[in-house]
Amino acid sequence: MDSVTFDPRKPVAAPRGQQAGARHAKAQGPSWLSFYLVLIVIGLGMGLVLGLPLVDGTRSELHVAGGLLMFLGSTTGLIGTYLALVMVVLASRMPALERMLGQGGVIHWHRRLAPWPLILIAAHAVLLTLAYAQAAKTGPLSELGTIVNTFPNMVTATVALGLMMLIGLISIRQIRTRLSRENWWIVHLFMYVALILSFAHEVVLGPSFVGHPLTQLTWTIAWLVAAALVLTYRVAMPIYRTRRHALKVAEVRHEGPGVVSIILKGQNLERLAIAGGQFFEWRFLTPSMWWQAHPFSVSALPKPPYMRLTVQDAGDFTRALATLKVSTSVAVEGPYGSFTAFAAKRTHALLIAGGVGVTAARSLLEDLPAKSRPVVVLRVSRDEDLILANEIEELVRHKKGEVHRLIGHRNEVSLEVIKQLVPDISQRDVFISGSEGFVASAVHFAQRAGVAPGSIHQEAYAI
């Protein structure tokens, strides 16, 4: 086939009756109403969880042997498990959260929240063991053996706790950064297993549940809602979109050292509501790659029947993409991300792209208004690492903006030079994309340059 181009001056051929490059579906911007409704529901749920042990317990029960420890153990278990369910909701890709927080925000809150369920659930196990030991007037270790061996569902609960603690250990940054994305994904699957294993134990034995069918029903509904969100947005919707658009590899194009563009051909792409700067989780259906889903930004908005992503060699999976065969089927999950024109608060924008972060910047440019005068800074270590630069320059020219290339090692070429290149930086929205380290450095630079926190938008490529 002839090479498909995404040069903005040369729209690709479209099916008969459809304007070349036209996109009919429009991506939706953030919905504050939906976002706050989600927060309200989560807050009410937390209030219910905190209220249950207070309502169910009595003052006399607190004064019996082990009563206070029993109350504290029950409370920490309920709150810890509820926070674990909130983490499941964060990982569900619910549109209301995705549009407001974006991938970076979801990862941020996921990491901030992650230690607390583990700490509280571990405290729950310790406190209840001490409570039962105190009530039975026996030692904690002896009582622990009795609990595990005689109480219903305690073996599975113990296995679940062990899995959670192991996952918490692996999540320590020094360990996590050594894992491949595939192994990190498998670790997260075990967290779902741990939560499922712990459910029966909690409802059957929990002091706030025994003899309280309404409480059991409410908690069961909360679990089912969390499971439904995951199944809907992580399973059902991806299957639906994959079948609807029937994407297949049309061309693999080498853009530079270790960088390839994968051009896909599909159906009904005019109905795909995607904004520039967003990404998909891509699953290439080959015998060795079908089970792995990886996030890559689109490097150009769809030009029906084609769309494109551009990927840098960062490991075995990305290296294998260069050898994909034409007609390979592709499954998609998304689009995701808030690194879009919807986030803009000012008239003009500055885009700072490090390395392959240029892909998100390239597609975002297409959605910026005409005559928005965007300034784009491309930051790379070597000339040969510049990719899609010609397309970006053409897009920027049409929007009456300018492009600057910062080439060289970071010790030789500082981001501080941008203040001279863009004197009005504090009056612009600043969109930053690239590796996690580059984005962190660029965000700090933008803050020092006087850019308001609400005008800094980021897309970091990380686990």
C-alpha positions in Angstrom: 0.0 0.0 0.0 1.1 3.6 -0.4 2.5 5.1 2.7 -0.3 6.9 4.7 0.6 10.4 5.7 -0.7 12.5 8.6 0.9 15.7 7.4 -1.7 18.4 8.0 -1.2 19.8 4.5 -2.0 16.4 2.9 -5.3 14.9 4.3 -5.6 11.2 3.7 -8.2 9.8 1.4 -11.6 9.1 3.1 -14.4 6.7 2.2 -16.8 7.9 -0.4 -19.3 10.4 0.9 -17.1 11.4 3.8 -14.9 14.5 3.9 -11.2 13.6 4.1 -10.0 13.8 7.7 -13.4 14.7 9.1 -14.2 13.7 12.7 -17.8 13.9 13.6 -17.7 12.7 17.2 -16.6 15.3 19.7 -14.7 14.5 22.9 -16.4 15.6 26.1 -14.6 18.0 28.5 -14.5 17.6 32.3 -17.9 17.5 34.1 -17.6 19.1 37.5 -21.1 17.9 38.4 -20.3 14.2 37.7 -17.0 14.5 39.5 -18.5 16.1 42.6 -21.3 13.5 42.6 -18.7 10.8 42.7 -16.9 12.5 45.6 -20.2 12.9 47.5 -21.1 9.2 47.1 -17.6 8.2 48.3 -17.9 10.6 51.3 -21.3 9.4 52.3 -20.0 5.8 52.1 -17.1 6.7 54.4 -19.5 8.3 56.8 -21.6 5.1 56.8 -18.5 2.9 57.4 -17.5 5.1 60.3 -21.0 5.2 61.7 -21.6 1.5 61.7 -19.4 0.5 64.6 -20.5 3.5 66.6 -24.2 2.7 66.2 -23.8 -1.1 66.7 -21.5 -0.9 69.7 -22.7 0.0 73.2 -20.9 1.5 76.1 -21.2 -1.7 78.1 -19.5 -3.7 75.3 -16.5 -1.4 75.4 -15.9 -2.2 79.0 -15.9 -6.0 78.8 -12.6 -7.8 78.4 -11.1 -7.0 75.0 -14.1 -4.7 74.1 -12.1 -1.6 73.3 -9.6 -3.5 71.2 -12.5 -5.2 69.5 -14.1 -1.9 68.7 -10.8 -0.4 67.3 -10.1 -3.6 65.3 -13.5 -3.6 63.7 -13.3 0.1 62.9 -9.8 -0.1 61.3 -10.9 -3.1 59.3 -14.0 -1.4 57.9 -12.2 1.9 57.0 -9.2 0.0 55.5 -11.4 -2.2 53.4 -13.5 0.8 52.3 -10.4 2.7 51.2 -9.3 -0.4 49.3 -12.7 -0.2 47.4 -12.0 3.5 46.7 -8.7 2.4 45.1 -10.6 -0.1 43.0 -12.9 2.8 41.9 -9.8 4.9 41.0 -8.5 2.0 38.9 -11.9 1.5 37.2 -11.3 4.3 34.5 -14.6 5.8 35.4 -15.1 8.7 32.9 -16.0 11.3 35.6 -12.7 10.7 37.4 -10.6 10.3 34.2 -11.8 13.6 32.7 -11.1 15.6 35.9 -8.0 13.9 37.2 -6.4 12.5 34.1 -3.9 9.6 34.2 -1.4 11.7 36.3 -4.0 12.6 38.8 -5.4 9.1 39.2 -1.8 7.7 39.7 -1.1 10.5 42.2 -4.1 9.8 44.3 -3.7 6.0 43.9 -0.1 6.3 45.3 -1.2 8.7 48.1 -4.0 6.4 49.2 -2.3 3.1 48.7 -0.5 2.7 52.1 -3.5 3.4 54.2 -5.7 0.4 53.4 -2.7 -1.9 54.1 -1.8 -0.2 57.4 -5.4 -0.2 58.6 -6.1 -3.8 57.6 -2.9 -5.0 59.2 -3.9 -3.0 62.4 -7.3 -4.7 62.2 -5.8 -8.1 62.3 -3.4 -7.3 65.2 -6.1 -5.5 67.3 -8.7 -8.3 66.9 -6.1 -11.0 67.8 -5.2 -9.1 70.9 -8.9 -8.5 71.7 -9.8 -12.2 71.5 -6.7 -13.1 73.5 -7.7 -10.7 76.2 -11.2 -12.1 76.3 -10.0 -15.7 76.4 -7.2 -14.8 78.9 -4.6 -16.5 76.7 -1.5 -15.4 74.8 -1.7 -13.6 71.4 0.2 -16.3 69.4 -1.9 -19.1 70.9 -5.1 -17.1 70.1 -3.9 -16.4 66.6 -3.7 -20.2 65.9 -7.2 -20.7 67.4 -8.6 -17.9 65.2 -7.0 -19.2 61.9 -7.9 -22.9 62.5 -11.4 -22.6 64.0 -13.1 -19.4 62.8 -14.9 -19.7 59.4 -13.2 -18.2 56.3 -10.1 -17.2 58.3 -7.7 -19.3 56.2 -8.7 -17.4 53.1 -8.6 -14.1 55.1 -5.1 -14.9 56.2 -4.0 -15.6 52.6 -5.6 -12.3 51.6 -3.8 -10.4 54.2 -0.5 -12.0 53.2 -1.1 -11.1 49.6 -1.9 -7.5 50.5 1.3 -7.1 52.6 3.4 -8.6 49.8 1.9 -6.2 47.3 2.6 -3.3 49.7 6.2 -4.4 49.9 6.5 -4.6 46.1 4.9 -1.2 45.8 7.8 0.5 47.6 9.3 2.8 44.9 12.8 1.3 45.0 11.3 -2.1 44.2 8.4 -1.0 41.9 10.7 0.9 39.5 12.7 -2.3 38.9 9.6 -4.2 37.7 8.4 -4.3 34.1 5.0 -3.0 33.3 3.8 -6.6 32.7 4.9 -7.8 36.1 3.4 -4.7 37.8 0.1 -5.5 36.1 0.2 -9.1 37.4 0.9 -7.7 40.9 -2.3 -5.6 40.7 -4.4 -8.5 39.7 -3.4 -10.2 42.9 -4.8 -7.3 44.9 -8.2 -8.0 43.3 -7.8 -11.6 44.4 -7.0 -10.5 47.9 -10.1 -8.3 48.2 -12.3 -11.1 46.9 -10.9 -13.6 49.4 -11.4 -11.2 52.3 -15.1 -10.4 51.5 -16.7 -13.6 53.0 -14.6 -13.4 56.2 -15.7 -9.8 56.7 -19.4 -10.3 56.2 -19.6 -13.5 58.2 -17.4 -12.6 61.2 -17.4 -8.7 61.3 -18.9 -7.5 64.6 -20.7 -4.8 62.7 -22.2 -7.4 60.3 -23.2 -10.4 62.5 -26.9 -10.1 63.2 -27.3 -7.0 61.1 -28.7 -8.0 57.7 -29.2 -4.4 56.5 -25.5 -3.7 57.1 -24.6 -6.8 55.3 -26.7 -5.8 52.3 -25.3 -2.3 52.2 -21.7 -3.5 52.3 -22.5 -6.2 49.7 -23.9 -3.5 47.4 -20.8 -1.4 47.8 -18.6 -4.3 46.7 -20.9 -5.1 43.7 -20.8 -1.4 42.6 -17.0 -1.4 42.7 -16.9 -4.7 40.8 -19.5 -3.4 38.2 -17.4 -0.3 37.5 -14.3 -2.4 36.8 -16.2 -4.8 34.6 -18.0 -2.0 32.7 -15.1 0.3 32.0 -12.1 -2.1 32.0 -13.8 -5.1 30.3 -17.2 -4.4 28.6 -16.4 -1.0 27.1 -13.0 -2.1 25.6 -14.6 -5.2 24.1 -17.4 -3.0 22.6 -14.9 -0.4 21.2 -12.6 -3.1 19.8 -15.4 -4.8 17.9 -16.9 -1.5 16.8 -13.7 -0.1 15.3 -12.0 -3.3 14.2 -8.6 -1.8 14.1 -5.8 -3.5 12.2 -2.2 -2.5 11.5 -1.9 -0.8 8.1 1.7 0.3 8.2 4.7 0.4 10.5 6.9 3.4 9.8 10.4 4.1 11.3 10.5 7.7 12.5 14.0 7.7 14.0 16.4 5.7 16.2 14.2 3.3 18.2 11.0 5.1 17.3 8.2 3.8 15.1 4.8 5.0 14.1 2.0 2.4 13.8 -0.7 3.4 11.5 -4.0 1.6 12.0 -7.0 1.2 9.7 -10.5 0.7 11.2 -14.2 1.3 11.0 -16.5 4.0 12.3 -13.5 6.2 13.4 -15.6 9.3 12.8 -17.7 8.1 15.9 -14.6 7.8 18.1 -14.8 10.7 20.6 -11.1 11.5 21.3 -9.4 14.7 22.1 -5.8 15.6 21.1 -3.4 14.6 23.8 -5.3 11.6 25.0 -4.1 8.0 25.0 -5.4 4.4 24.7 -4.3 1.2 26.3 -3.3 -0.8 23.3 -3.3 -4.6 23.0 -1.7 -6.1 19.9 -3.3 -9.5 19.2 -0.3 -11.6 18.4 0.6 -14.9 20.1 3.3 -13.2 22.3 1.7 -9.8 22.9 -2.1 -10.3 23.2 -2.1 -10.5 27.0 -0.3 -7.1 27.5 -1.9 -3.7 27.3 0.3 -0.6 27.2 -0.6 3.1 27.2 0.4 5.2 24.2 -0.8 8.6 23.2 -2.2 9.0 19.7 0.4 11.1 17.8 -2.3 12.5 15.4 -6.1 12.7 15.7 -7.9 10.1 13.6 -8.2 10.8 9.9 -10.9 8.2 9.1 -10.3 5.4 8.3 -6.8 5.8 9.8 -5.3 6.6 13.2 -1.7 6.7 14.4 0.4 6.1 17.5 4.1 6.7 17.8 6.3 4.6 20.2 9.8 4.7 21.5 11.9 1.6 22.2 11.8 1.3 26.0 11.9 -2.5 26.5 11.0 -5.9 24.9 7.4 -5.0 24.3 8.0 -1.6 22.5 10.9 -3.1 20.6 8.6 -5.9 19.3 6.2 -3.3 17.9 8.7 -2.5 15.1 8.2 -6.1 13.8 4.4 -6.0 13.7 2.9 -7.5 10.6 0.3 -5.7 8.5 -3.3 -6.8 9.3 -2.5 -7.6 12.9 -5.6 -7.0 14.9 -5.5 -4.4 17.7 -7.8 -4.1 20.8 -8.2 -0.8 22.5 -9.2 0.6 25.9 -9.9 4.3 26.1 -9.5 7.0 25.2 -8.2 8.4 28.5 -6.4 11.4 29.9 -7.1 15.1 30.7 -4.0 16.4 28.8 -6.3 18.2 26.4 -7.4 21.6 25.2 -10.4 21.3 27.6 -7.9 21.9 30.4 -6.8 25.3 29.0 -7.7 28.4 31.0 -5.9 31.0 29.0 -5.9 32.2 25.4 -2.4 31.1 24.6 -0.4 28.0 25.3 3.1 26.8 25.7 3.8 23.1 24.9 7.0 21.6 26.4 7.7 18.1 25.0 10.6 15.9 26.1 11.6 13.0 23.8 8.7 10.9 22.8 6.4 13.2 24.8 6.1 15.0 21.5 3.4 12.5 20.5 0.9 13.9 23.0 1.9 17.5 22.1 1.5 16.7 18.3 -2.1 15.6 18.6 -3.0 18.3 21.2 -1.9 21.0 18.7 -4.7 19.9 16.4 -7.3 20.8 19.0 -6.0 24.2 19.9 -8.0 27.1 18.3 -7.0 28.8 15.1 -4.7 31.8 15.7 -4.1 30.6 19.3 -0.4 31.4 18.7 1.0 28.3 20.5 4.7 28.1 21.3 6.2 24.6 21.2 9.5 23.6 22.8 11.0 20.3 21.7 13.6 19.0 24.2 15.9 16.2 23.0 19.5 15.1 23.6 20.4 14.6 20.0 19.2 15.9 16.6 18.3 12.4 15.5 15.9 12.1 18.5 13.6 14.8 17.0 10.5 13.1 15.7 7.4 14.5 14.0 9.1 17.9 14.1 8.1 18.8 10.6 4.4 18.0 11.3 4.5 20.1 14.4 6.1 23.1 12.7 3.4 22.9 10.0 0.6 22.8 12.5 2.1 25.7 14.5 2.6 27.8 11.4 -1.1 27.5 10.6 -1.9 28.6 14.1 0.4 31.6 14.0 2.8 30.2 16.6 6.5 29.2 16.8 8.6 26.2 17.5 11.9 26.1 19.4 14.3 23.1 19.5 16.4 22.6 22.6 19.0 20.0 21.7 21.8 18.8 24.0 22.4 17.1 27.4 20.3 18.6 30.2 23.6 19.8 31.9 24.4 21.7 28.8 20.9 23.0 27.8 18.8 24.2 30.7 15.0 24.6 30.6 15.7 28.1 32.1 16.4 29.3 28.5 12.6 29.0 27.9 12.1 32.2 29.9 14.0 34.1 27.3 12.3 32.3 24.4 8.8 32.8 25.8 8.8 36.1 27.9 5.0 35.9 28.5 5.2 32.3 29.9 3.4 33.3 33.1 0.4 34.4 31.0 0.1 31.0 29.2 -1.2 27.6 29.9 1.8 25.3 30.0 1.4 21.7 28.7 4.3 19.4 29.6 4.7 15.8 28.3 7.6 13.3 28.5 9.2 10.9 30.9 8.3 11.1 34.6 11.7 12.7 35.5 11.5 15.3 32.7 7.9 16.3 33.5 8.8 16.8 37.2 11.7 19.0 36.2 9.7 21.0 33.7 6.8 21.5 36.3 9.3 22.9 38.8 10.7 25.2 36.1 7.2 26.4 35.2 6.4 27.1 38.8 9.6 29.1 39.3 8.7 31.0 36.1 5.5 32.3 37.7 3.0 30.0 36.0 -0.1 29.5 38.1 -0.5 25.9 39.4 -3.9 25.6 37.7 -2.4 26.5 34.3 0.2 23.7 34.4 -0.9 20.5 32.7 1.2 17.3 32.5 1.3 13.9 31.0 4.1 11.8 32.4 5.0 8.4 30.9 5.5 6.0 33.8 4.1 2.8 35.4 
